[in-house]
Amino acid sequence: MPGEFGDWNRDYGGTDRSTAGGVWFNLYPLRLPWLNDRPEVNYTLTHRHDQFVGVSGSRRSIADVVCRIIADPSLGANDSLGIGDPTTEGATRPVY
């Protein structure tokens, strides 16, 4: 990372994850669809560079993914998880 923030990041966190004293955190970027209030948990997870599936997803599905990450922090760590309902694939607008 260039610039002052990159300098601060290297000074504070070390130069890589193996630096003794460096502090590193896992990142969990989540790509969310348009949310709906459907009472179901139904989603497909996609990863960085995968095409997103669906145009909508239930709030319960998003909560399920977050709970799974809390239970298993390796799930999606430093990835980019897309969360979408596959039954909404191909829809031209959000499905509520």
Secondary structure as GFF3:
##gff-version 3
##sequence-region A 1 96
A	DSSP	alpha_helix	3	13	.	.	.	ID=ss1
A	DSSP	beta_strand	30	31	.	.	.	ID=ss2
A	DSSP	beta_strand	34	36	.	.	.	ID=ss3
A	DSSP	beta_strand	44	46	.	.	.	ID=ss4
A	DSSP	beta_strand	56	58	.	.	.	ID=ss5
A	DSSP	alpha_helix	59	71	.	.	.	ID=ss6
A	DSSP	beta_strand	81	84	.	.	.	ID=ss7
A	DSSP	three_ten_helix	86	88	.	.	.	ID=ss8
###
